[in-house]
Amino acid sequence: MPMDTDLVELARSALLSGVVVIAPVLVVGFVVGTLAGLVQAATGVHEQIVGLVPRLAAMVAMLVVSLPWMVERFVELFRSAAGGS
């Protein structure tokens, strides 16, 4: 039975790590999308591309900036799953 609890703990850790790792990118996308929506509402420009391009650019920039941290988090998860230090 300890094997089942180990598997559940590993799945929980993997899901939590995935959420923590992707959260900064999603938060940046949400903030930039909200600001772009406010600008669109204020100016009366309702083209979808005007809101999409800044959001994608900000999310890609955040992904590039936080990629080393993301990889480090996943390496830690895999090491703990393999029983390493």
Secondary structure, 3 states (H helix, E strand, C coil): CHHHHHHHHHHHHHHHHHHHHHHHHHHHHHHHHHHHHHHHHHHCCCCHHHHHHHHHHHHHHHHHHHHHHHHHHHHHHHHHHHCCC
